[in-house]
Every structure is written in structure tokens, then in C-alpha cells.
Amino acid sequence: MWRSRGLRSSLQDGQTLLPGDQLNKKHSKVHAQTENNVMSTEDLLQAQLELYHHSMAYVKSAALRAATDLRIPDVIYRRGGVATLSDIATETGIHPTKYSHLRRLMQALTVFGIFSVEGCDGDARYKLTLVSRLLVEDGENLCTQSPIVRVLVDPLSVTALCSIGEWFTDERASAMTLFEVAHGCTRSEMTAKNGTGGLFQTGMIADSRLVMEVVLKEHNSVFQGVSSLVDAGGGHGAAAASIAKVLPHVKCTVLDLPHVVAGAPTSDNVQFVAGDVFEYIPPADAVLLKWVMCLWQDEDAVKVLRRCKEAIPAGGKVIIFDAVLESGMSQNILLRETQVLFDVQMMRVDGGEREEEQWRNIFTEAGFRDYKITPMLGFRSIIEVYP
């Protein structure tokens, strides 16, 4: 069971509740009165510790972003997997006055599990962990996840999330996305203004390469019987290109908005089509929706699924790579927390993740008869939907 470790009841048999405005100096523990129970000194301090930990969780994200921007994992990789603080400072161009601060950053990152360390102080030697190996950009690491870290740990997104309270309660915000409330424009408008569309697409490519490597290695049966596929909202075609490379008999097409397709690389085995998934999807045996359904509320998601249903034959299907939220009883706390973090983050654009029942409802409303869920993509699943 997913259970909070804090705010335990400390009421013992025979113990009397004390009024909140009294202090019994004879007791060795301080008690604070709540509506139904009391908290001991231990509980108060534990609750405060957890509260501070949650409040400063953004610091962990910022430290990870710093390590990524400084390319610290690459320094360790180039040093054969082990690097000293001096190695890191020299190769990242750290200013001499910031050397002690770099030590503190590396200490935090080892506590977070991003790196491991042997020795201490001047003899400390830092190594890569499974997590930081994914951040290496040097060499032939086509599955590097550094670009997606830069997308996820975006100051504009963090600022937007800090406006949730206003978005929930301000009448003027009822017809606006969270991002619009915080920044006065849509995320797409901000991306165009700042010229950061390339950064976003690079992040999506990084995610697609890793996900598709797993799918094509472990779950390529999902494409059995498919001779043509449209990756709807497929960006610059990383997912489609992976499919076409491993399964050359599958004719792959990427559909996305005109300005997205205009920036896509040329490809011999992937065709790009400019268009809008709400209006029309080219015919194919299967339509792929990778990590895009979470962008829309149910009404719009149903509209897209109906366009998909029009595009595929009776024996075709829609393939969705997206999260299926775990139940509150899940034993996998890391998975559950990651999924709900994504769910809250998608509030920026008024999107969200879904539980299985919610998926079932939109499939039914869109006119589909059956579906199959394979929960094998980390925090996401493979969902096959049949007309």
C-alpha cells in the first residue's frame, strides 16, 4: 500500500488529550492538539522534516539540470568511468572561486543517486550510476536522455506550476491554461517567441530513441501484421525512423503541424505530412500516438481517436504509448510518484494522465470495441486499441 510515513498518531492507552493552549511541563514530550489526536515531539519533527523535503524537491531537479548542462557525466565517461573533483572542475571550466560549490553540488548529486563516490574530500572519486549513464552524450550513446532533462526541468514550466492555486480559483483563468495564467501566452507561442522549438524536439527525439529501442527489442509483436503506420503528432520522426529501420516492410508516415514538419530532417524511409490530427489522419494499418494523448482533455482525445478510427481498416488498430495511472494501492512508490508528477505537470497545457477506467471510457466513446494494455515501458504502457 502506498502509505505516508508522517503524522502518526501517538495517542497511547490511558493518555489524556491536552488543550492546545496548555503546556504540561512534567511531560518529557511536547504535544500539539489536532482535531482527533496529538503529535509527540518526534512526530512534529518528523512531519517538519518531510514537509521541508517536499518543499525543496525542486532543488533536486535544479541540481540534475546543472549536472546535465555542465556535462559532468561526459567528464566521468571520458576519464574511464572515474573522475576526481579536480578533473570535473578542469573539464567543465568551473571558475576557481566556485570549486567548493562544485564539491557541494557533487555531494548532493551522490546523495540523490545520480553519481556514486569512493573516498572523501580531496580523495573523492566520482563514478557513473545507471541514471547518470543515461546522461552521457559522448560516444555512440544514441539513447542519451540529457535533452529530455532540459525539457522537463524548464524554468518556464516550473514557474507555471507555481501558479496552480491562482489557476484553480481565479475566475479569469477558467478559460486559460495554467501556462497562460503564469506567462500571458500559450506554451506554443512562448516556444515560437524564444526559438526553443528545436530544444523541445531534441528532447522528444531522445525519449523516442530509448522507448523504441525497448519496444522493438522486447515488444515488436505489437507491429505484427502492420504494413503501413502513421505516427500522428510524431514530431521529427524519431519513432517512425526506428520502426522503419528495424521493420523495413512497414511504410511509415509522420503527421504533424506544418511548422513542425518544416523543421524535420529529410528521410528516405519516412514520409512527412503536414496536417492536424483533429481534422484528418492518412489511411494506414495502424496509427501510433506516442506520448501525445496526455496533451488533451477527454473531449479532444475522443476527437483524435475518431480520426484514428477513420484512418484504419476493420482489422487495424491504434497503438498508444502513454501512462496508465497505477491505483493508490500500488507497491511501486517510485512508479506511482513519477506518474502523478507527470499528471500534475501536464496541467500546464490543461492535459493529464489517465487511469485504465478513464482510458476505457474514451475508447468506448470514440467507437472502439476492445483494447489491450502492456505495462512494460517504465512509467508508460503500450495500449493497443481495436475498432
C-alpha positions as CSV (number, residue, x, y, z in Angstrom):
1,M,0.0,0.0,0.0
2,W,1.2,3.5,-0.8
3,R,1.3,5.0,2.7
4,S,2.6,8.2,4.1
5,R,5.3,7.8,6.8
6,G,4.4,11.0,8.6
7,L,1.8,12.3,11.0
8,R,1.5,9.0,13.0
9,S,-0.9,9.0,15.9
10,S,1.0,9.0,19.2
11,L,-2.0,8.5,21.5
12,Q,-1.4,5.7,24.0
13,D,-3.8,3.9,26.2
14,G,-4.8,6.0,29.1
15,Q,-3.3,9.2,27.7
16,T,-5.3,12.3,28.0
17,L,-5.6,14.9,25.2
18,L,-4.3,18.3,26.3
19,P,-5.8,21.6,25.2
20,G,-3.8,23.4,22.5
21,D,-3.1,26.4,24.8
22,Q,-1.7,24.4,27.7
23,L,1.8,23.0,28.2
24,N,2.4,20.2,30.7
25,K,6.0,20.8,31.8
26,K,6.0,17.4,33.7
27,H,5.9,15.6,30.4
28,S,9.1,14.8,28.6
29,K,7.4,15.3,25.2
30,V,5.5,18.3,23.8
31,H,2.1,17.6,22.4
32,A,0.2,19.7,19.9
33,Q,-3.5,19.2,19.8
34,T,-5.2,18.4,16.5
35,E,-8.9,17.6,15.9
36,N,-8.7,13.9,16.7
37,N,-5.2,13.2,18.1
38,V,-1.9,14.6,19.3
39,M,1.6,14.6,17.9
40,S,4.7,13.9,20.0
41,T,7.9,15.8,19.7
42,E,9.2,13.0,17.5
43,D,6.2,13.3,15.2
44,L,6.3,17.0,15.0
45,L,9.9,17.0,13.9
46,Q,9.4,14.1,11.5
47,A,6.4,16.0,9.9
48,Q,8.5,19.1,9.6
49,L,11.4,17.1,8.1
50,E,9.1,15.6,5.4
51,L,7.5,19.0,4.8
52,Y,10.9,20.6,4.2
53,H,11.9,17.7,2.0
54,H,8.8,18.0,-0.2
55,S,9.1,21.8,-0.3
56,M,12.7,21.7,-1.6
57,A,12.2,18.9,-4.1
58,Y,12.8,21.4,-6.9
59,V,16.4,21.7,-5.7
60,K,17.0,18.1,-6.8
61,S,15.7,18.9,-10.3
62,A,17.9,22.0,-10.5
63,A,21.0,20.1,-9.4
64,L,20.2,17.4,-12.1
65,R,19.8,20.1,-14.7
66,A,23.1,21.7,-13.7
67,A,25.0,18.4,-14.0
68,T,23.4,17.9,-17.4
69,D,24.2,21.4,-18.6
70,L,27.8,21.1,-17.3
71,R,28.0,17.6,-19.0
72,I,29.6,16.2,-15.8
73,P,28.6,12.6,-16.8
74,D,30.6,13.1,-20.0
75,V,33.7,14.1,-18.0
76,I,33.4,10.9,-15.9
77,Y,32.8,8.8,-19.0
78,R,35.9,10.3,-20.8
79,R,38.0,9.6,-17.7
80,G,37.2,5.9,-18.0
81,G,34.3,6.0,-15.5
82,V,36.1,7.6,-12.6
83,A,36.9,11.3,-12.1
84,T,38.1,13.5,-9.3
85,L,36.7,16.8,-8.4
86,S,39.7,18.5,-10.0
87,D,39.0,16.6,-13.2
88,I,35.5,17.7,-13.3
89,A,36.3,21.3,-12.5
90,T,39.0,21.5,-15.2
91,E,37.0,19.9,-18.0
92,T,33.8,21.8,-17.3
93,G,35.5,25.1,-17.0
94,I,34.4,25.8,-13.4
95,H,35.7,29.1,-12.2
96,P,38.2,28.7,-9.4
97,T,36.1,30.6,-6.9
98,K,33.3,28.0,-7.4
99,Y,35.4,24.9,-6.7
100,S,34.0,24.5,-3.1
101,H,30.5,24.9,-4.5
102,L,31.1,22.2,-7.1
103,R,32.1,19.9,-4.3
104,R,28.8,20.6,-2.6
105,L,26.8,20.0,-5.8
106,M,28.6,16.7,-6.3
107,Q,27.8,15.7,-2.7
108,A,24.2,16.4,-3.3
109,L,24.1,14.5,-6.6
110,T,25.7,11.4,-4.9
111,V,23.1,11.6,-2.1
112,F,20.4,11.7,-4.8
113,G,21.9,8.7,-6.5
114,I,22.9,10.4,-9.7
115,F,26.6,9.6,-9.1
116,S,28.4,7.3,-6.7
117,V,31.6,8.2,-4.8
118,E,34.6,6.5,-3.4
119,G,36.8,8.2,-0.8
120,C,36.1,11.6,0.6
121,D,37.3,15.3,0.5
122,G,40.3,15.6,-1.7
123,D,40.5,11.9,-2.5
124,A,36.9,11.6,-3.6
125,R,36.5,9.7,-6.9
126,Y,33.1,10.0,-8.7
127,K,31.6,7.3,-10.8
128,L,28.5,6.9,-13.0
129,T,25.4,5.2,-11.8
130,L,22.6,3.6,-14.0
131,V,20.9,7.0,-14.0
132,S,23.9,9.1,-15.0
133,R,24.9,6.7,-17.7
134,L,21.7,7.8,-19.4
135,L,23.1,11.4,-19.4
136,V,26.3,10.7,-21.3
137,E,26.2,12.5,-24.6
138,D,29.7,11.5,-25.8
139,G,30.5,8.4,-27.8
140,E,27.7,6.4,-29.5
141,N,25.1,6.7,-26.8
142,L,22.1,7.2,-29.1
143,C,19.8,6.8,-26.1
144,T,21.2,9.7,-24.1
145,Q,18.4,11.3,-22.1
146,S,20.2,14.7,-21.4
147,P,17.9,16.5,-23.9
148,I,14.7,15.4,-22.2
149,V,16.1,16.6,-18.8
150,R,16.5,20.0,-20.3
151,V,12.9,19.9,-21.5
152,L,11.5,18.6,-18.2
153,V,13.5,20.9,-15.9
154,D,12.4,24.1,-17.7
155,P,12.2,27.3,-15.7
156,L,9.1,28.4,-17.5
157,S,7.3,25.2,-16.7
158,V,8.4,25.4,-13.0
159,T,7.1,29.0,-12.8
160,A,3.8,27.9,-14.4
161,L,3.3,25.2,-11.8
162,C,3.7,27.7,-9.0
163,S,0.5,29.4,-10.3
164,I,-1.7,26.3,-9.8
165,G,-3.5,28.0,-6.8
166,E,-4.4,31.1,-8.9
167,W,-5.4,28.9,-11.8
168,F,-7.8,26.9,-9.6
169,T,-9.5,29.9,-8.0
170,D,-9.3,32.9,-10.4
171,E,-12.5,33.3,-12.5
172,R,-10.4,34.9,-15.2
173,A,-8.4,31.7,-15.5
174,S,-11.4,29.5,-16.2
175,A,-10.8,29.5,-20.0
176,M,-7.0,29.7,-19.8
177,T,-4.3,27.0,-19.5
178,L,-2.0,27.1,-16.5
179,F,0.9,28.2,-18.7
180,E,-1.2,31.2,-20.0
181,V,-2.1,32.3,-16.5
182,A,1.6,32.3,-15.5
183,H,3.1,33.8,-18.7
184,G,0.3,35.5,-20.6
185,C,0.7,33.4,-23.7
186,T,0.4,29.7,-24.7
187,R,3.3,27.3,-24.5
188,S,3.4,27.2,-28.3
189,E,3.5,31.0,-28.5
190,M,6.3,31.1,-26.0
191,T,8.3,28.4,-27.8
192,A,8.0,30.4,-31.1
193,K,9.0,33.6,-29.4
194,N,12.1,32.2,-27.7
195,G,13.0,29.9,-30.6
196,T,13.1,26.9,-28.3
197,G,11.2,24.5,-30.6
198,G,14.4,22.8,-31.6
199,L,15.2,22.1,-27.9
200,F,11.8,20.5,-27.4
201,Q,12.1,18.4,-30.5
202,T,15.6,17.2,-29.4
203,G,14.2,16.1,-26.1
204,M,11.3,14.2,-27.8
205,I,13.8,12.5,-30.1
206,A,15.9,11.4,-27.1
207,D,12.8,9.9,-25.5
208,S,11.7,8.2,-28.7
209,R,15.0,6.6,-29.3
210,L,15.1,4.9,-25.9
211,V,11.4,3.9,-25.9
212,M,11.6,2.5,-29.4
213,E,14.7,0.5,-28.7
214,V,12.9,-1.2,-25.9
215,V,9.7,-1.7,-27.9
216,L,11.4,-3.1,-31.0
217,K,13.6,-5.4,-28.9
218,E,11.1,-6.7,-26.4
219,H,7.6,-6.0,-27.8
220,N,7.9,-5.8,-31.6
221,S,4.9,-8.2,-31.9
222,V,2.8,-5.0,-31.5
223,F,3.6,-4.3,-35.1
224,Q,2.8,-7.8,-36.3
225,G,0.5,-7.7,-39.4
226,V,1.2,-4.0,-39.9
227,S,2.4,-2.9,-43.3
228,S,1.7,0.8,-43.0
229,L,1.8,3.1,-40.0
230,V,1.1,6.8,-39.3
231,D,2.9,8.4,-36.3
232,A,0.3,11.1,-35.5
233,G,2.0,14.0,-33.8
234,G,5.3,12.3,-34.4
235,G,7.4,15.4,-34.5
236,H,10.7,14.9,-36.3
237,G,10.1,11.2,-36.9
238,A,12.4,9.5,-34.4
239,A,9.9,6.8,-33.5
240,A,8.9,6.2,-37.1
241,A,12.5,6.1,-38.2
242,S,13.3,3.5,-35.6
243,I,10.4,1.3,-36.8
244,A,11.4,1.7,-40.5
245,K,15.0,0.7,-39.7
246,V,14.1,-2.5,-37.9
247,L,10.9,-3.3,-39.9
248,P,11.7,-2.0,-43.4
249,H,8.5,-3.6,-44.8
250,V,6.4,-1.1,-42.8
251,K,5.6,2.1,-44.7
252,C,6.0,4.8,-42.1
253,T,4.4,8.3,-42.3
254,V,4.7,11.1,-39.8
255,L,1.8,13.6,-39.4
256,D,2.4,16.8,-37.5
257,L,1.7,20.5,-37.8
258,P,3.2,22.4,-40.7
259,H,5.8,24.3,-38.7
260,V,7.0,21.1,-37.1
261,V,7.2,19.1,-40.3
262,A,9.1,22.0,-41.9
263,G,11.9,21.5,-39.4
264,A,12.1,17.7,-39.7
265,P,15.2,16.1,-41.3
266,T,14.9,14.5,-44.7
267,S,14.5,10.8,-44.7
268,D,14.5,8.0,-47.3
269,N,12.3,5.7,-45.3
270,V,9.9,8.0,-43.6
271,Q,7.3,10.3,-45.3
272,F,6.3,13.5,-43.6
273,V,2.8,15.0,-44.0
274,A,1.8,18.4,-42.7
275,G,-1.6,18.4,-41.1
276,D,-3.8,18.5,-38.0
277,V,-4.7,15.3,-36.1
278,F,-8.1,16.8,-35.2
279,E,-9.0,17.1,-38.9
280,Y,-7.5,14.2,-40.8
281,I,-5.1,11.3,-40.5
282,P,-3.9,9.5,-43.6
283,P,-5.0,5.9,-44.1
284,A,-2.8,3.1,-42.6
285,D,-3.0,-0.3,-40.9
286,A,-2.1,1.4,-37.6
287,V,-1.9,4.8,-36.1
288,L,0.8,5.5,-33.4
289,L,0.1,8.0,-30.7
290,K,3.3,8.3,-28.7
291,W,3.1,10.4,-25.6
292,V,0.6,12.9,-27.1
293,M,-2.8,11.8,-25.7
294,C,-1.7,13.3,-22.4
295,L,-1.8,16.7,-24.0
296,W,-5.6,16.8,-24.3
297,Q,-8.7,16.6,-22.1
298,D,-11.1,13.7,-22.8
299,E,-13.3,15.6,-25.2
300,D,-10.3,16.4,-27.5
301,A,-8.8,12.9,-27.0
302,V,-12.0,11.4,-28.3
303,K,-12.0,13.6,-31.3
304,V,-8.4,12.5,-32.2
305,L,-9.3,8.8,-31.6
306,R,-12.3,9.2,-34.0
307,R,-10.0,10.5,-36.7
308,C,-7.7,7.5,-36.0
309,K,-10.7,5.1,-36.4
310,E,-11.5,6.7,-39.8
311,A,-7.9,6.1,-40.9
312,I,-7.5,2.4,-40.1
313,P,-9.3,-0.6,-41.6
314,A,-11.5,-3.0,-39.7
315,G,-8.5,-5.2,-38.9
316,G,-6.3,-2.3,-38.0
317,K,-5.5,-0.7,-34.6
318,V,-4.3,2.3,-32.7
319,I,-1.1,2.0,-30.8
320,I,-0.7,4.3,-27.8
321,F,2.4,4.8,-25.7
322,D,1.3,6.6,-22.6
323,A,0.8,6.3,-18.9
324,V,-1.9,4.2,-17.3
325,L,-2.0,5.5,-13.8
326,E,-1.4,2.9,-11.1
327,S,-4.0,2.5,-8.4
328,G,-3.4,4.0,-5.0
329,M,-2.7,0.5,-3.7
330,S,0.4,0.2,-5.9
331,Q,3.5,-1.1,-4.1
332,N,5.8,0.6,-6.5
333,I,6.1,4.1,-5.0
334,L,8.7,5.4,-7.5
335,L,6.4,4.4,-10.4
336,R,3.3,5.9,-8.8
337,E,5.0,9.1,-7.8
338,T,6.6,9.5,-11.3
339,Q,3.2,9.1,-12.9
340,V,1.4,11.6,-10.7
341,L,4.3,14.1,-11.2
342,F,3.7,13.9,-14.9
343,D,0.0,14.2,-14.4
344,V,0.3,17.4,-12.4
345,Q,3.0,18.7,-14.8
346,M,0.6,18.3,-17.7
347,M,-1.8,20.8,-16.1
348,R,0.5,23.4,-17.7
349,V,-1.3,22.8,-21.0
350,D,-4.6,21.5,-19.5
351,G,-3.7,17.9,-20.3
352,G,-3.3,15.0,-18.0
353,E,-2.6,11.3,-17.5
354,R,-5.4,8.6,-17.1
355,E,-6.3,5.6,-15.1
356,E,-7.5,2.5,-17.0
357,E,-11.2,3.2,-16.5
358,Q,-10.7,6.7,-18.0
359,W,-8.9,5.2,-21.0
360,R,-11.8,2.7,-21.4
361,N,-14.3,5.5,-21.4
362,I,-12.7,7.5,-24.1
363,F,-12.1,4.4,-26.2
364,T,-15.8,3.5,-26.0
365,E,-17.0,7.0,-26.7
366,A,-14.7,7.1,-29.8
367,G,-16.3,3.9,-31.1
368,F,-13.7,1.3,-30.3
369,R,-14.7,-2.2,-29.2
370,D,-11.6,-3.6,-27.4
371,Y,-8.1,-2.7,-26.1
372,K,-5.1,-4.4,-24.6
373,I,-2.6,-2.8,-22.1
374,T,1.0,-4.0,-21.8
375,P,2.6,-2.1,-18.8
376,M,6.2,-2.5,-19.9
377,L,7.6,1.0,-20.7
378,G,8.8,2.2,-17.4
379,F,6.1,4.7,-16.2
380,R,4.3,4.3,-19.5
381,S,2.4,1.4,-21.2
382,I,1.7,0.0,-24.6
383,I,-2.1,0.3,-25.3
384,E,-3.5,-1.4,-28.4
385,V,-7.0,-0.2,-29.3
386,Y,-9.2,-2.1,-31.8
387,P,-12.1,-0.9,-33.9
